[in-house]
Amino acid sequence: MNLPADTSSRTVATLTMNPTIDVSYDVERVRHTHKMRTDNEWYAPGGGGINVARVLSRLGTPSRCIYTAGGATGPALDGLIDRHQLARTRIPIEGPTRVASAVLERETGKEYRFTPQGPHLGEDECRACLAALEEVECGTLVLSGSLPPGVPDDFYAHATALMRKRGVAVVLDSSGKALASGIEGGGLLLVKPSQGELAAFVGRPLENLEAIGAAAMAIVEAGRAQLVAVTMGHEGAVLARKSGPLLLPALKIEAASAVGAGDSFVAGMVHALVNGHDELEAFRWGIAAGSAAVLRAGTDLARPDDIKRLLEQVGAPVAHGEVEAGVFRR
């Protein structure tokens, strides 16, 4: 992997353009109109990059989260980040930081998630975000999460180009036009779409492993990313790399929540890469961390003890099957 070799290479910065205050709680039964009493209430700082930084910090990898925050809810987000003892760079914005909710219905075990669109960012606020990237000292930058209204679709592509000039490796985890533009801009160490996000990028359904592997390999072969990790929920994940695609099946665990699984997967992979592991071992760390995140209801994300315990259950990545297209080989 082409990670920087200087002394700051282990430091990971994350950028969260559309952070959240994540609120989770339980209710016995979800009913319309009626007032529903909740318990097990929990507040946490959220948004892709902040979630990644939380898990990296727990694993002992130095990290700094860069994020936008504003309105009456902005200081509350600052306080939550401080409670997690994360190094932070706040970019002030005028609009209020959004509040997202995850509600667990105990009667059915189903989880309901409500996520606002987020505040509108102006041109000056977007420029301030890029200016923060020019100053941060890190070896790797994780661009994670959605772009709020007002931010150009090609923002992540511009951010990647800026950091690559500084010799910083860039990881991208987003969706829609932001993901597409970021991939098309190239220069990425790792991009992590879900199966659905990759299908949206290529503009066609990806209904089997061969199709997923081929689509991911096309990104690698075009030189846009060194690694493409495609998460597939309970079916595991596919890793595309120069020497070909590999599969890791999901671990057989009982999921309590889907919140932060993708972010924890990214954190696991990045943690392994910046600490000298190869892409195969990093892939294993990603599966373990993503699985650890879903063990707990709410917004707690992956915990180191769970990650390390589950890592022992993750086998070596394998090529899957013998197919006519020759994408996966035994």
Phi, psi and chi 1 to 4 in degrees:
 res  aa     phi    psi   chi1   chi2   chi3   chi4
   1 MET       -  142.0  -67.0  -61.5   93.8      -
   2 ASN   -87.4   61.9  -65.1  -29.3      -      -
   3 LEU   -87.4  147.8  -71.4  171.5      -      -
   4 PRO   -58.7  146.9  -21.4   31.9      -      -
   5 ALA  -100.1   -1.9      -      -      -      -
   6 ASP   -76.5  176.7   57.6   64.7      -      -
   7 THR   -67.7  -16.7   55.8      -      -      -
   8 SER   -92.1    8.0   65.9      -      -      -
   9 SER   -65.2  -24.7   62.6      -      -      -
  10 ARG   -80.6  -15.5  -74.2 -170.5   68.4 -115.7
  11 THR   -78.0  128.7  -59.5      -      -      -
  12 VAL  -114.9  124.9  179.1      -      -      -
  13 ALA  -100.4  145.5      -      -      -      -
  14 THR  -124.6  142.3   69.0      -      -      -
  15 LEU  -114.3  125.2  176.4   65.4      -      -
  16 THR  -121.3  103.3  -49.9      -      -      -
  17 MET   -77.8  -23.4  -65.8  -64.4  -69.3      -
  18 ASN  -135.7   66.3 -157.9   10.0      -      -
  19 PRO   -70.5  171.5   29.4  -36.6      -      -
  20 THR  -139.2  156.8   63.3      -      -      -
  21 ILE   -95.2  113.0  -65.2  172.9      -      -
  22 ASP   -90.0  122.9  -76.1  -26.7      -      -
  23 VAL  -114.5  129.8 -175.2      -      -      -
  24 SER  -129.5  145.5   65.5      -      -      -
  25 TYR  -160.1  166.2   38.0   80.6      -      -
  26 ASP  -109.3  149.8  -59.1  -11.0      -      -
  27 VAL  -140.2  147.3   65.1      -      -      -
  28 GLU   -65.4  -44.1 -171.7   60.3   33.1      -
  29 ARG  -153.2  135.3  179.3 -176.8  177.9 -169.2
  30 VAL   -85.2  123.6  174.5      -      -      -
  31 ARG  -136.7  139.3  -62.8 -172.8  -63.6  167.2
  32 HIS   -71.6  153.6   69.1   83.7      -      -
  33 THR    72.4  -46.2  -51.9      -      -      -
  34 HIS   -69.5  147.2  -64.9  -87.5      -      -
  35 LYS   -74.7  127.3 -178.1 -178.3  -68.1 -174.4
  36 MET  -110.9  120.9  -66.2  169.7  -74.7      -
  37 ARG   -78.6  132.2  -59.7  -67.5 -178.1 -177.8
  38 THR  -113.0  163.1   65.1      -      -      -
  39 ASP  -144.8 -177.1   55.2   26.2      -      -
  40 ASN    54.5   43.9 -163.2   28.5      -      -
  41 GLU   -75.2  138.8 -170.6  169.7  -24.9      -
  42 TRP  -145.5  136.7 -177.7  -98.7      -      -
  43 TYR  -118.1  138.6  -66.7   85.9      -      -
  44 ALA  -149.7  151.9      -      -      -      -
  45 PRO   -74.9  136.1   29.3  -33.4      -      -
  46 GLY  -138.3 -173.2      -      -      -      -
  47 GLY   104.8  146.2      -      -      -      -
  48 GLY   -46.8  -58.4      -      -      -      -
  49 GLY   -64.4  -38.6      -      -      -      -
  50 ILE   -65.1  -41.4  -67.9  173.2      -      -
  51 ASN   -61.7  -43.2  -73.2  -18.3      -      -
  52 VAL   -60.5  -44.5  171.3      -      -      -
  53 ALA   -63.4  -37.2      -      -      -      -
  54 ARG   -60.4  -45.5  -74.6  170.7   59.1 -170.5
  55 VAL   -70.9  -41.4  178.0      -      -      -
  56 LEU   -58.2  -43.9  -73.6  172.4      -      -
  57 SER   -61.3  -41.5  178.6      -      -      -
  58 ARG   -63.0  -33.2  -68.6  172.6 -179.3  176.4
  59 LEU   -82.9   -6.0  -70.3  170.1      -      -
  60 GLY    91.4   10.3      -      -      -      -
  61 THR   -90.3  123.9  -67.2      -      -      -
  62 PRO   -58.3  133.6  -20.4   31.8      -      -
  63 SER  -146.8  157.5   60.6      -      -      -
  64 ARG  -138.6  128.4  171.3  171.0  -70.1  -85.3
  65 CYS  -100.0  129.0   54.0      -      -      -
  66 ILE  -107.8  130.4  -56.0  168.3      -      -
  67 TYR  -154.9  158.6   62.9   97.9      -      -
  68 THR   -92.2  149.2   61.8      -      -      -
  69 ALA  -158.5  141.7      -      -      -      -
  70 GLY  -165.4  179.7      -      -      -      -
  71 GLY    67.4 -167.6      -      -      -      -
  72 ALA   -67.5  -26.4      -      -      -      -
  73 THR   -86.7  -14.1   46.9      -      -      -
  74 GLY   -57.8  -51.1      -      -      -      -
  75 PRO   -60.2  -31.5  -26.2   36.6      -      -
  76 ALA   -65.2  -39.8      -      -      -      -
  77 LEU   -63.3  -43.3  176.7   62.3      -      -
  78 ASP   -55.5  -46.1  -63.2  -20.5      -      -
  79 GLY   -63.7  -38.7      -      -      -      -
  80 LEU   -67.1  -39.4  -72.4  168.6      -      -
  81 ILE   -63.8  -41.1  -69.3  174.3      -      -
  82 ASP   -64.1  -35.2  -71.4  -17.9      -      -
  83 ARG   -63.1  -29.1  -76.1 -174.7   61.4 -174.1
  84 HIS   -88.5    4.1  -74.3  -97.9      -      -
  85 GLN    56.2   44.2  -61.7 -178.4  -37.9      -
  86 LEU   -96.9  136.5  -60.1  177.8      -      -
  87 ALA   -66.1  134.8      -      -      -      -
  88 ARG  -142.2  150.5   62.2  179.3  177.5   90.0
  89 THR  -127.3  112.2  -61.7      -      -      -
  90 ARG   -94.3  132.9 -178.6 -162.5 -161.8 -146.7
  91 ILE  -106.7  108.8  -59.0  159.2      -      -
  92 PRO   -66.4  137.1  -16.8   30.9      -      -
  93 ILE  -131.8  164.1   59.9  172.4      -      -
  94 GLU   -78.8  -40.3 -176.3  176.3  -10.9      -
  95 GLY   -71.5  156.9      -      -      -      -
  96 PRO   -77.4  139.1   28.5  -34.4      -      -
  97 THR   -61.2  136.7  -62.7      -      -      -
  98 ARG   -76.4  158.9   59.2 -176.3  178.8  161.4
  99 VAL  -121.3  121.2  178.5      -      -      -
 100 ALA  -108.2  148.3      -      -      -      -
 101 SER  -125.7  141.0  -58.8      -      -      -
 102 ALA  -125.7  121.6      -      -      -      -
 103 VAL  -116.9  120.7 -178.0      -      -      -
 104 LEU   -95.6  120.9  176.2   66.6      -      -
 105 GLU   -90.7  107.9 -176.1 -179.0   47.2      -
 106 ARG   -64.0  -34.2  -78.8 -165.4  -65.1  -96.5
 107 GLU   -58.9  -37.3 -174.7  176.8  -79.8      -
 108 THR  -111.2  -16.8   62.5      -      -      -
 109 GLY    78.4    7.1      -      -      -      -
 110 LYS   -86.1  148.9  -67.6 -179.2  178.3  179.4
 111 GLU  -113.9  135.0 -174.9  179.1   60.0      -
 112 TYR  -113.4  130.4  -62.7   85.2      -      -
 113 ARG  -121.3  131.6  -59.2  168.3   67.2 -179.1
 114 PHE  -123.4  118.3  -55.3   89.6      -      -
 115 THR  -129.0  112.2  -54.3      -      -      -
 116 PRO   -65.7  163.1  -18.4   31.2      -      -
 117 GLN   -69.0  -36.5 -173.2  177.0   34.8      -
 118 GLY   108.4  167.2      -      -      -      -
 119 PRO   -76.1  158.5   30.1  -36.1      -      -
 120 HIS   -82.4  133.6 -176.7  -80.9      -      -
 121 LEU  -107.6  136.5  -93.7   62.5      -      -
 122 GLY   -86.9  173.6      -      -      -      -
 123 GLU   -61.0  -42.0  -68.8 -176.9   11.7      -
 124 ASP   -63.3  -37.5  -70.5  -14.8      -      -
 125 GLU   -68.7  -37.2  -67.5  167.9  -25.9      -
 126 CYS   -64.6  -42.0  -67.3      -      -      -
 127 ARG   -64.3  -35.5  -77.7 -166.7  -70.3  -92.0
 128 ALA   -63.8  -33.6      -      -      -      -
 129 CYS   -66.3  -44.0  -65.3      -      -      -
 130 LEU   -65.8  -37.1  -66.9  175.3      -      -
 131 ALA   -62.8  -37.1      -      -      -      -
 132 ALA   -64.6  -35.8      -      -      -      -
 133 LEU   -67.5  -31.6  -64.9 -176.8      -      -
 134 GLU   -68.1  -20.8  -69.4 -179.4  -30.8      -
 135 GLU  -102.5  -22.0  -63.2  178.6    0.3      -
 136 VAL   -69.4  139.9   67.0      -      -      -
 137 GLU   -99.2  113.5  -66.9  -63.6  -32.4      -
 138 CYS  -160.8  163.8   64.6      -      -      -
 139 GLY  -100.1  -22.8      -      -      -      -
 140 THR  -138.6  140.2  -56.3      -      -      -
 141 LEU  -120.0  130.8  171.7   69.2      -      -
 142 VAL  -105.7  117.8  177.5      -      -      -
 143 LEU   -98.0  111.0  -57.1  169.4      -      -
 144 SER  -139.5  135.6 -177.2      -      -      -
 145 GLY   107.3  176.2      -      -      -      -
 146 SER   -76.7  162.0   63.0      -      -      -
 147 LEU   -97.6  131.9  -65.8  177.2      -      -
 148 PRO   -74.4  166.8   27.3  -33.8      -      -
 149 PRO   -55.3  142.0  -25.0   34.2      -      -
 150 GLY    96.1  -18.8      -      -      -      -
 151 VAL   -88.3  128.4  179.4      -      -      -
 152 PRO   -59.6  147.0  -20.6   31.2      -      -
 153 ASP   -59.0  -29.4  -65.7  -25.9      -      -
 154 ASP   -92.2   17.6   61.1   -3.9      -      -
 155 PHE   -59.5  -45.3 -179.3   87.2      -      -
 156 TYR   -65.6  -33.4  -76.8  148.6      -      -
 157 ALA   -64.4  -42.3      -      -      -      -
 158 HIS   -64.2  -42.2  -77.0  -63.2      -      -
 159 ALA   -63.4  -40.7      -      -      -      -
 160 THR   -62.9  -46.5  -61.2      -      -      -
 161 ALA   -60.3  -40.2      -      -      -      -
 162 LEU   -62.2  -45.8  174.4   66.9      -      -
 163 MET   -74.9  -32.9  -60.8  -53.8  -80.5      -
 164 ARG   -64.8  -33.4  -68.3  -61.1  -66.5  163.9
 165 LYS   -63.4  -27.0  -71.6  179.5 -179.2  178.1
 166 ARG   -89.4    0.7  -61.9 -175.2   55.6 -157.9
 167 GLY    78.9   22.3      -      -      -      -
 168 VAL   -97.6  130.4  174.7      -      -      -
 169 ALA   -72.6  143.0      -      -      -      -
 170 VAL  -123.7  134.3  179.3      -      -      -
 171 VAL  -115.6  134.9  174.7      -      -      -
 172 LEU  -122.3  130.5  175.0   63.2      -      -
 173 ASP  -141.4   98.8 -179.9   14.7      -      -
 174 SER  -147.6 -158.9 -170.0      -      -      -
 175 SER  -152.1  169.4   58.8      -      -      -
 176 GLY    59.9 -142.1      -      -      -      -
 177 LYS   -66.3  -32.3  -66.5 -179.7  179.0  178.9
 178 ALA   -63.7  -42.3      -      -      -      -
 179 LEU   -65.9  -47.2  173.5   65.5      -      -
 180 ALA   -59.9  -45.7      -      -      -      -
 181 SER   -65.5  -40.1  177.2      -      -      -
 182 GLY   -63.2  -42.5      -      -      -      -
 183 ILE   -65.9  -44.8  -67.9  174.4      -      -
 184 GLU   -64.6  -29.5  -70.2  165.7   -0.4      -
 185 GLY   -70.0  -26.4      -      -      -      -
 186 GLY    73.1 -167.9      -      -      -      -
 187 GLY    75.5   20.7      -      -      -      -
 188 LEU   -97.6  142.1  -61.1  164.7      -      -
 189 LEU   -74.6  -48.8  168.2   64.4      -      -
 190 LEU  -144.4  138.3  166.0   67.0      -      -
 191 VAL  -127.7  137.0   59.0      -      -      -
 192 LYS  -125.4   83.4 -167.4 -140.8   70.8   65.4
 193 PRO   -87.0  156.5   32.0  -33.4      -      -
 194 SER   -78.9  171.0   66.4      -      -      -
 195 GLN   -58.1  -43.4  178.6  179.1  -13.1      -
 196 GLY   -66.2  -39.4      -      -      -      -
 197 GLU   -67.5  -37.5  -70.2  163.3  -10.5      -
 198 LEU   -67.7  -39.5 -177.5   60.5      -      -
 199 ALA   -62.1  -40.8      -      -      -      -
 200 ALA   -65.0  -35.8      -      -      -      -
 201 PHE   -65.7  -44.2  170.5   70.5      -      -
 202 VAL   -84.5  -13.0  -60.4      -      -      -
 203 GLY    78.8   26.3      -      -      -      -
 204 ARG  -156.7  157.0   63.4  179.7 -175.3  -82.5
 205 PRO   -65.3  145.5  -18.9   31.4      -      -
 206 LEU  -119.5   92.6  -60.3  173.8      -      -
 207 GLU   -97.2   -3.7  -62.1  176.2  -15.6      -
 208 ASN  -148.3  171.0   53.2   52.1      -      -
 209 LEU   -61.4  -36.9  -73.6  173.2      -      -
 210 GLU   -63.7  -42.5  -69.4   68.2   42.7      -
 211 ALA   -67.1  -40.3      -      -      -      -
 212 ILE   -64.3  -46.4  -65.3  167.2      -      -
 213 GLY   -61.6  -41.2      -      -      -      -
 214 ALA   -65.8  -41.6      -      -      -      -
 215 ALA   -66.0  -40.8      -      -      -      -
 216 ALA   -68.2  -41.0      -      -      -      -
 217 MET   -64.7  -32.2  -78.3  -58.0  -59.6      -
 218 ALA   -61.3  -34.9      -      -      -      -
 219 ILE   -68.0  -43.5  -63.5  171.9      -      -
 220 VAL   -65.7  -46.7  173.8      -      -      -
 221 GLU   -66.4  -25.5  -70.1  165.4   -7.6      -
 222 ALA   -79.6   -3.6      -      -      -      -
 223 GLY    78.1   16.9      -      -      -      -
 224 ARG   -84.2  -27.5  -68.2  168.4  174.3  166.9
 225 ALA  -150.0  144.5      -      -      -      -
 226 GLN   -73.3  -35.5  -66.2 -178.1   47.8      -
 227 LEU  -133.1  140.6  -58.0  172.1      -      -
 228 VAL  -128.9  115.4  178.4      -      -      -
 229 ALA  -107.2  117.2      -      -      -      -
 230 VAL  -106.0  113.1 -173.7      -      -      -
 231 THR   -86.9  140.0   49.5      -      -      -
 232 MET  -128.6   30.1  -55.4  179.5  -61.5      -
 233 GLY    61.5 -129.7      -      -      -      -
 234 HIS   -69.4   -4.9   67.6  -80.8      -      -
 235 GLU   -95.7   -3.4  -65.3 -177.2   -5.3      -
 236 GLY   101.4 -143.5      -      -      -      -
 237 ALA  -152.9  155.5      -      -      -      -
 238 VAL  -116.0  136.2  166.9      -      -      -
 239 LEU  -115.2  120.4  177.4   69.3      -      -
 240 ALA   -99.9  135.5      -      -      -      -
 241 ARG  -147.3  173.3   54.8 -171.6 -176.6  135.9
 242 LYS   -55.5  -38.3 -173.8  176.0 -179.5  179.3
 243 SER   -85.3    3.7   55.7      -      -      -
 244 GLY   124.6  166.9      -      -      -      -
 245 PRO   -87.3  150.4   31.9  -33.5      -      -
 246 LEU  -132.8  161.2  -63.0  171.0      -      -
 247 LEU  -123.9  140.0  169.5   72.0      -      -
 248 LEU  -125.1  121.3  -90.5  176.1      -      -
 249 PRO   -70.9  157.7   25.3  -33.2      -      -
 250 ALA   -70.3  151.1      -      -      -      -
 251 LEU   -75.5  149.4  -63.4  177.6      -      -
 252 LYS   -85.9   93.5  -65.5 -179.0  179.4  179.7
 253 ILE  -134.0  162.0   57.6  176.0      -      -
 254 GLU   -92.9  115.5 -174.7  173.5  -12.1      -
 255 ALA   -80.9  132.8      -      -      -      -
 256 ALA  -102.1  -22.2      -      -      -      -
 257 SER  -161.5  151.0  172.3      -      -      -
 258 ALA  -101.4   -1.4      -      -      -      -
 259 VAL   -67.2  124.6  175.7      -      -      -
 260 GLY    79.1    8.1      -      -      -      -
 261 ALA   -65.4  -45.7      -      -      -      -
 262 GLY   -65.1  -40.7      -      -      -      -
 263 ASP   -64.8  -40.2  -60.1  -32.5      -      -
 264 SER   -66.7  -37.1  -65.3      -      -      -
 265 PHE   -58.4  -48.1 -178.8  100.9      -      -
 266 VAL   -59.8  -45.7  170.5      -      -      -
 267 ALA   -60.5  -41.8      -      -      -      -
 268 GLY   -61.3  -46.0      -      -      -      -
 269 MET   -64.6  -46.3  -79.1 -158.3   70.5      -
 270 VAL   -64.3  -43.3  170.7      -      -      -
 271 HIS   -54.5  -46.7  165.8   76.9      -      -
 272 ALA   -66.1  -42.9      -      -      -      -
 273 LEU   -64.4  -45.4  -71.4  171.9      -      -
 274 VAL   -74.4  -13.1  -58.1      -      -      -
 275 ASN  -102.3   19.8  -75.9  -76.7      -      -
 276 GLY    93.1    2.9      -      -      -      -
 277 HIS   -81.0  154.6  -64.6  -70.4      -      -
 278 ASP   -79.9  176.0   63.4   22.1      -      -
 279 GLU   -66.6  -26.9   66.1  -93.8   25.2      -
 280 LEU   -70.5  -44.4  -58.9 -173.8      -      -
 281 GLU   -67.4  -36.6 -175.7   65.2    9.2      -
 282 ALA   -62.6  -37.9      -      -      -      -
 283 PHE   -61.2  -42.3 -168.7   28.3      -      -
 284 ARG   -62.6  -42.8  -65.9 -178.7   65.4 -112.7
 285 TRP   -61.8  -38.3  -87.9   85.1      -      -
 286 GLY   -61.5  -46.8      -      -      -      -
 287 ILE   -61.2  -44.6  -74.5  -73.2      -      -
 288 ALA   -63.8  -43.5      -      -      -      -
 289 ALA   -69.7  -41.6      -      -      -      -
 290 GLY   -62.9  -39.4      -      -      -      -
 291 SER   -68.5  -38.3  -60.4      -      -      -
 292 ALA   -63.1  -32.8      -      -      -      -
 293 ALA   -65.3  -34.1      -      -      -      -
 294 VAL   -86.3   -3.0  -55.3      -      -      -
 295 LEU   -68.1  -28.7  -71.7  176.4      -      -
 296 ARG  -113.6  136.7  -55.9  169.7 -173.6  -89.8
 297 ALA   -70.4  153.2      -      -      -      -
 298 GLY    89.3 -147.4      -      -      -      -
 299 THR  -117.4   29.6   57.9      -      -      -
 300 ASP   -76.6  -22.4 -167.3   39.9      -      -
 301 LEU    67.2 -174.6  -55.9  177.4      -      -
 302 ALA   -74.2  140.9      -      -      -      -
 303 ARG  -108.9  141.4  -70.9  -79.2  176.1  178.2
 304 PRO   -53.8  -43.1  -28.1   36.3      -      -
 305 ASP   -61.7  -41.5  -71.6  -12.0      -      -
 306 ASP   -66.6  -41.7  -68.4  -30.5      -      -
 307 ILE   -60.1  -49.2  -65.0  173.1      -      -
 308 LYS   -68.1  -34.2  -66.9  171.8 -176.7  177.2
 309 ARG   -67.3  -44.3  174.1  174.5   55.7   83.1
 310 LEU   -71.6  -29.0  -67.3  174.7      -      -
 311 LEU   -58.7  -32.7 -173.7   62.1      -      -
 312 GLU   -66.6  -20.3  -63.2  177.8   -2.6      -
 313 GLN   -92.7  -10.7  -57.1  175.4   29.3      -
 314 VAL   -85.4  122.6 -179.8      -      -      -
 315 GLY   -77.8 -175.4      -      -      -      -
 316 ALA   -76.0  141.0      -      -      -      -
 317 PRO   -58.8  139.1  -22.9   34.3      -      -
 318 VAL  -130.0  149.3  -65.7      -      -      -
 319 ALA   -71.0  142.5      -      -      -      -
 320 HIS  -114.5  108.7 -176.8   80.8      -      -
 321 GLY    80.1  168.6      -      -      -      -
 322 GLU  -115.4  109.4 -170.0   74.6   34.0      -
 323 VAL  -120.7  156.4  -63.7      -      -      -
 324 GLU   -60.4  -37.7  -67.1 -178.9    1.9      -
 325 ALA   -69.8  -15.4      -      -      -      -
 326 GLY    72.4   18.8      -      -      -      -
 327 VAL   -75.6  -50.7  176.0      -      -      -
 328 PHE  -105.4  134.5  -72.2   95.8      -      -
 329 ARG  -132.6  147.8  -62.6 -172.8 -176.1  -80.4
 330 ARG   -72.7      -  -67.5 -170.6 -175.4  -81.7
